[in-house]
């Protein structure tokens, strides 16, 4: 598969920002590890694409080009972990401020629009030229390709005599690897839904872990790409709060220098009413943007939607509601005592603070690396 032996010091399950950062830090310290990711790509909920003037749902990504995010877009001043990582990776020049110039809009449930409201703009937040995926791409480039594997679906994890044995499928081939530590860099709900653990967790522990909400898991995100940033030219910021929908919150998603002009929004329709309705929702979203910003909004170059509620690597049956808050860490302990504390929860939802944010993913990783090393 990728290793000369079936033994490493640390097995990392989950190739999102937290898992990739843990791999990067262990690589720097010379600690042997293997990172396994079930998807055919790395990044987890981070998902950026370049505009392609096509409706290709599996577009390639080039970190050197402008991109839009179908996952997280923002990070903020004062979030020390992500700012330090961006600086370390040499990406500081790609950071820019979220656009906020112009008037914001409020649309009530009858379609009446009020212009010039306050408290809606995300101005002050940071974004990345090339999308957030630029960060995960840079991390991957720093890690040996022999130590990371995608399309690897973990099925069983067993603790035995201070060693943890993990079984997973890679291209229909069963693989087993032993390690001292296993880092679960994925939402607790997803892990419990897809992996068989031995010894099993108690019912109380399972309930505790399943109570930890997965940020973005119930959301769908829509992006429309245009030839021009017509809303800004007309004096609008692109920021909208709507009680009519289908987009409940809309913001400017354009790149910093105008290479890509875009608006994005979060869909307000609950997950149970969205499945298999992507084209219809896109049509309704374009109709809404046209109501709000005029005829130029009716002719996007591209439109894209990502429904995270039906992504099995992100969402479970517990995640079908749209969260209105960032999850708190309700995990009393992030290690499992029955596993001699060698099984470690380390995704964004397990962070002590900044849960659900990119910053939380890195905070969890930093704490995990410190524990291991």
C-alpha positions as CSV (number, residue, x, y, z in Angstrom):
1,X,0.0,0.0,0.0
2,X,2.5,2.7,1.0
3,X,4.8,1.4,3.9
4,X,7.6,-1.0,4.3
5,X,6.0,-2.4,7.5
6,X,2.6,-2.6,9.1
7,X,3.7,-0.6,12.2
8,X,3.8,3.2,12.7
9,X,3.9,5.3,15.9
10,X,0.7,7.2,15.0
11,X,-2.2,6.4,12.8
12,X,-4.3,9.5,11.9
13,X,-7.8,8.9,10.6
14,X,-9.2,11.9,8.7
15,X,-7.4,14.1,6.2
16,X,-9.1,17.4,6.9
17,X,-7.2,20.4,8.2
18,X,-6.7,18.9,11.7
19,X,-5.4,15.6,10.4
20,X,-3.1,17.2,7.8
21,X,-1.7,19.6,10.4
22,X,-1.0,16.7,12.8
23,X,0.8,14.8,10.0
24,X,2.8,17.9,9.1
25,X,3.9,18.5,12.7
26,X,4.8,14.8,13.2
27,X,6.7,14.9,10.0
28,X,8.8,17.8,11.2
29,X,9.6,15.9,14.4
30,X,10.5,12.7,12.7
31,X,7.7,10.7,14.2
32,X,6.5,7.8,12.0
33,X,2.8,8.1,11.0
34,X,0.2,7.1,8.5
35,X,-2.7,9.4,7.6
36,X,-5.7,7.7,6.0
37,X,-8.6,9.5,4.4
38,X,-11.8,7.9,3.2
39,X,-12.6,10.4,0.5
40,X,-10.8,10.6,-2.9
41,X,-9.4,14.0,-1.9
42,X,-7.9,15.6,1.2
43,X,-9.4,18.6,3.0
44,X,-12.5,17.3,4.7
45,X,-15.0,20.1,4.8
46,X,-12.6,22.4,3.1
47,X,-13.6,22.4,-0.6
48,X,-12.4,25.0,-3.0
49,X,-12.6,25.0,-6.8
50,X,-11.5,27.2,-9.6
51,X,-14.0,28.7,-12.0
52,X,-14.2,26.5,-15.1
53,X,-17.0,28.0,-17.3
54,X,-18.6,24.5,-17.1
55,X,-20.9,22.6,-14.9
56,X,-18.4,19.9,-14.1
57,X,-19.1,18.8,-10.6
58,X,-15.6,17.3,-10.2
59,X,-13.5,20.3,-11.2
60,X,-9.7,20.1,-10.7
61,X,-8.1,22.6,-8.3
62,X,-5.1,24.7,-9.0
63,X,-3.8,26.6,-6.0
64,X,-2.3,29.3,-8.2
65,X,-5.7,30.4,-9.6
66,X,-8.6,32.3,-8.0
67,X,-11.1,29.9,-6.4
68,X,-14.5,29.8,-4.6
69,X,-15.2,27.8,-1.4
70,X,-18.0,25.4,-1.0
71,X,-16.9,24.8,2.6
72,X,-15.5,27.3,5.0
73,X,-14.4,30.6,3.6
74,X,-13.4,32.7,6.6
75,X,-10.9,33.1,9.5
76,X,-10.5,36.0,11.8
77,X,-7.9,38.4,13.3
78,X,-6.7,37.0,16.6
79,X,-7.0,33.4,15.6
80,X,-3.3,32.7,16.3
81,X,-3.0,29.1,15.1
82,X,-4.2,29.6,11.6
83,X,-2.4,32.9,11.1
84,X,0.8,31.4,12.3
85,X,0.4,28.4,10.0
86,X,-0.3,30.6,7.0
87,X,2.8,32.6,7.8
88,X,4.9,29.4,8.2
89,X,3.7,28.0,4.9
90,X,4.6,31.3,3.1
91,X,1.0,32.1,2.2
92,X,0.6,35.5,4.0
93,X,0.5,37.4,0.7
94,X,-2.6,35.4,-0.3
95,X,-4.7,36.6,2.7
96,X,-7.2,39.4,2.0
97,X,-10.2,41.0,3.7
98,X,-13.8,40.0,3.0
99,X,-15.4,42.6,0.9
100,X,-18.0,44.8,2.7
101,X,-18.3,48.0,0.7
102,X,-21.8,49.0,-0.1
103,X,-25.3,48.6,1.3
104,X,-26.5,45.3,2.8
105,X,-30.1,44.1,2.3
106,X,-32.8,42.5,4.4
107,X,-35.6,40.6,2.8
108,X,-38.7,39.7,4.9
109,X,-40.8,36.6,4.4
110,X,-43.2,38.5,2.1
111,X,-40.3,39.6,-0.2
112,X,-40.2,43.2,1.0
113,X,-36.5,44.4,0.8
114,X,-34.9,47.0,3.0
115,X,-31.6,48.5,1.9
116,X,-28.8,49.8,4.1
117,X,-29.2,47.6,7.2
118,X,-26.3,47.0,9.6
119,X,-24.8,44.0,11.4
120,X,-24.9,41.8,8.3
121,X,-21.5,42.3,6.7
122,X,-18.7,39.8,7.3
123,X,-16.1,42.6,6.6
124,X,-13.2,42.2,8.9
125,X,-13.0,38.5,8.3
126,X,-10.0,37.1,6.3
127,X,-10.1,35.0,3.2
128,X,-7.5,33.2,1.0
129,X,-6.8,34.0,-2.6
130,X,-7.1,30.6,-4.1
131,X,-9.6,29.5,-1.4
132,X,-9.0,27.8,1.9
133,X,-7.9,24.7,0.0
134,X,-4.7,26.5,-0.7
135,X,-3.7,25.9,3.0
136,X,-4.4,22.1,2.9
137,X,-2.7,21.8,-0.5
138,X,0.5,23.5,1.0
139,X,0.4,21.1,3.9
140,X,0.1,18.0,1.6
141,X,3.2,19.2,-0.3
142,X,5.2,19.2,3.0
143,X,4.3,15.6,3.8
144,X,5.8,12.5,2.2
145,X,3.4,10.9,-0.2
146,X,4.3,7.5,1.3
147,X,2.6,8.6,4.6
148,X,-0.8,9.7,3.4
149,X,-3.4,7.5,1.7
150,X,-6.9,8.5,0.4
151,X,-9.7,6.2,-0.6
152,X,-8.9,4.3,2.6
153,X,-12.1,3.5,4.6
154,X,-11.5,2.5,8.2
155,X,-13.8,-0.3,9.3
156,X,-12.5,-1.6,12.7
157,X,-10.2,-0.3,15.4
158,X,-9.1,-2.7,18.2
159,X,-6.9,-2.0,21.3
160,X,-4.8,-4.9,22.4
161,X,-1.8,-5.0,24.8
162,X,-0.8,-1.3,24.4
163,X,-1.0,-1.6,20.6
164,X,-3.9,-0.4,18.4
165,X,-4.8,-2.4,15.3
166,X,-6.7,-0.7,12.6
167,X,-8.4,-2.4,9.6
168,X,-9.4,-0.5,6.5
169,X,-10.2,-1.0,2.9
170,X,-8.1,0.5,0.1
171,X,-9.5,-0.1,-3.4
172,X,-11.3,-3.2,-2.2
173,X,-8.1,-4.5,-0.5
174,X,-8.2,-5.2,3.2
175,X,-5.2,-3.5,5.0
176,X,-4.2,-3.8,8.7
177,X,-1.8,-1.4,10.4
178,X,-0.7,-1.3,14.1
179,X,0.2,1.8,15.9
180,X,0.8,3.1,19.4
181,X,-1.6,6.0,19.0
182,X,-4.7,6.5,16.9
183,X,-5.8,10.1,16.2
184,X,-9.4,10.5,15.3
185,X,-9.3,13.7,13.3
186,X,-12.9,13.6,12.2
187,X,-16.3,14.4,13.7
188,X,-17.2,12.0,16.6
189,X,-20.6,11.3,15.1
190,X,-19.0,10.2,11.8
191,X,-16.5,7.9,13.6
192,X,-19.2,6.2,15.7
193,X,-21.4,5.8,12.7
194,X,-18.8,4.2,10.4
195,X,-16.2,2.4,12.6
196,X,-16.4,-0.6,14.9
197,X,-14.5,-0.1,18.1
198,X,-13.2,-2.9,20.3
199,X,-13.5,-2.5,23.3
200,X,-16.8,-0.8,22.6
201,X,-17.7,2.5,24.2
202,X,-20.2,2.5,27.0
203,X,-23.7,3.8,26.2
204,X,-23.0,6.9,28.3
205,X,-19.8,7.6,26.3
206,X,-21.5,7.0,23.0
207,X,-24.3,9.3,23.9
208,X,-21.7,12.0,25.0
209,X,-19.9,11.7,21.7
210,X,-23.0,11.7,19.6
211,X,-24.2,14.8,21.4
212,X,-21.3,16.8,19.9
213,X,-22.8,18.6,16.9
214,X,-20.8,18.6,13.6
215,X,-20.5,22.1,12.2
216,X,-21.7,22.6,8.6
217,X,-23.0,19.0,8.5
218,X,-26.6,20.1,8.0
219,X,-25.9,23.0,5.6
220,X,-26.0,23.4,1.8
221,X,-23.9,26.1,0.3
222,X,-24.6,27.8,-3.1
223,X,-22.3,29.8,-5.3
224,X,-23.0,31.8,-8.4
225,X,-20.2,33.1,-10.6
226,X,-20.6,36.1,-12.8
227,X,-18.6,38.0,-15.5
228,X,-18.8,41.2,-13.5
229,X,-19.3,42.3,-9.9
230,X,-22.5,44.2,-10.8
231,X,-23.9,44.3,-7.3
232,X,-20.9,46.3,-6.1
233,X,-21.1,48.6,-9.1
234,X,-24.7,49.3,-8.1
235,X,-23.7,50.2,-4.5
236,X,-24.5,46.9,-2.9
237,X,-22.1,44.9,-0.7
238,X,-23.6,41.6,-1.6
239,X,-24.6,40.9,2.0
240,X,-28.2,39.8,2.6
241,X,-30.3,38.3,5.3
242,X,-33.5,36.8,3.9
243,X,-36.5,35.3,5.6
244,X,-38.0,34.4,2.2
245,X,-35.1,32.3,0.8
246,X,-34.2,29.9,-0.4
247,X,-30.9,31.5,0.6
248,X,-31.1,32.8,4.2
249,X,-27.7,34.5,4.2
250,X,-25.7,35.8,1.2
251,X,-22.3,37.3,0.9
252,X,-19.7,38.4,-1.7
253,X,-17.4,35.5,-2.7
254,X,-15.3,37.3,-5.2
255,X,-11.5,37.0,-5.3
256,X,-9.3,39.9,-4.2
257,X,-8.3,41.2,-7.6
258,X,-11.5,40.6,-9.6
259,X,-10.3,37.4,-11.4
260,X,-13.5,35.7,-10.0
261,X,-16.8,37.5,-9.3
262,X,-19.2,35.5,-7.2
263,X,-22.0,35.5,-4.6
264,X,-22.6,32.7,-2.2
265,X,-25.4,31.8,0.1
266,X,-26.5,29.3,2.8
267,X,-29.7,27.5,1.9
268,X,-32.5,27.8,4.4
269,X,-34.5,24.8,3.3
270,X,-34.1,21.9,5.8
271,X,-32.2,18.8,4.6
272,X,-35.2,16.5,4.3
273,X,-36.7,18.8,1.7
274,X,-33.4,19.3,-0.3
275,X,-32.4,15.8,-1.4
276,X,-32.3,15.3,-5.2
277,X,-33.5,18.9,-5.7
278,X,-30.1,20.6,-6.4
279,X,-31.1,21.9,-9.9
280,X,-34.4,23.2,-8.5
281,X,-32.7,24.9,-5.6
282,X,-30.1,26.5,-7.9
283,X,-33.0,27.9,-10.1
284,X,-34.7,29.3,-7.0
285,X,-31.5,30.8,-5.7
286,X,-30.8,32.6,-9.0
287,X,-34.4,33.9,-9.0
288,X,-33.8,35.2,-5.5
289,X,-30.5,36.9,-6.5
290,X,-32.4,38.5,-9.5
291,X,-35.1,39.8,-7.1
292,X,-32.5,41.4,-4.9
293,X,-29.9,42.6,-7.4
294,X,-31.6,42.9,-10.7
295,X,-31.5,41.3,-14.1
296,X,-27.7,40.9,-14.3
297,X,-28.0,38.3,-11.5
298,X,-30.1,36.1,-13.8
299,X,-27.2,35.1,-16.1
300,X,-24.5,33.4,-14.1
301,X,-21.5,31.9,-15.9
302,X,-21.7,29.0,-13.4
303,X,-23.7,27.9,-10.4
304,X,-22.7,25.3,-7.9
305,X,-24.2,23.8,-4.8
306,X,-22.7,21.5,-2.1
307,X,-25.1,19.8,0.2
308,X,-23.1,18.6,3.2
309,X,-26.1,16.9,4.8
310,X,-25.8,14.1,2.3
311,X,-22.1,13.7,2.4
312,X,-21.6,10.5,4.5
313,X,-18.0,11.5,5.4
314,X,-19.4,14.7,7.1
315,X,-23.0,14.0,8.1
316,X,-25.0,11.3,10.0
317,X,-28.6,10.9,10.9
318,X,-28.0,13.3,13.8
319,X,-26.8,16.1,11.5
320,X,-29.9,16.8,9.4
321,X,-30.8,20.1,11.1
322,X,-29.2,23.4,10.2
323,X,-27.1,24.5,13.1
324,X,-27.6,28.1,14.2
325,X,-24.5,28.1,16.5
326,X,-21.0,26.8,16.5
327,X,-20.8,23.6,18.5
328,X,-19.3,23.6,22.0
329,X,-17.0,20.8,23.1
330,X,-19.1,18.6,25.3
331,X,-16.5,15.8,25.4
332,X,-15.3,15.5,29.0
333,X,-12.1,13.7,27.9
334,X,-10.6,13.7,24.5
335,X,-8.8,10.4,25.1
336,X,-10.3,7.0,25.9
337,X,-9.2,5.6,29.3
338,X,-10.1,2.0,28.3
339,X,-7.5,2.4,25.5
340,X,-4.8,3.6,27.8
341,X,-5.4,7.1,26.5
342,X,-3.9,6.1,23.2
343,X,-7.1,6.8,21.2
344,X,-7.3,10.6,20.8
345,X,-10.2,12.7,19.5
346,X,-8.7,15.5,17.5
347,X,-11.1,17.2,15.0
348,X,-12.4,20.7,15.2
349,X,-15.4,19.6,17.3
350,X,-13.0,18.4,20.0
351,X,-11.1,21.7,20.4
352,X,-11.3,23.4,23.8
353,X,-12.4,26.6,22.0
354,X,-13.1,27.8,18.5
355,X,-15.1,24.6,17.9
356,X,-16.3,24.3,14.3
357,X,-13.9,26.9,13.1
358,X,-10.7,26.3,11.1
359,X,-8.9,27.7,14.2
360,X,-10.5,24.9,16.3
361,X,-9.2,22.2,13.9
362,X,-5.6,23.5,14.4
363,X,-6.0,24.0,18.2
364,X,-7.1,20.4,18.5
365,X,-4.1,19.3,16.4
366,X,-1.6,21.3,18.4
367,X,-2.9,19.8,21.6
368,X,-2.7,16.2,20.2
369,X,0.8,16.7,18.9
370,X,1.9,17.9,22.3
371,X,0.3,14.9,24.0
372,X,2.0,12.5,21.6
373,X,5.5,14.0,21.5
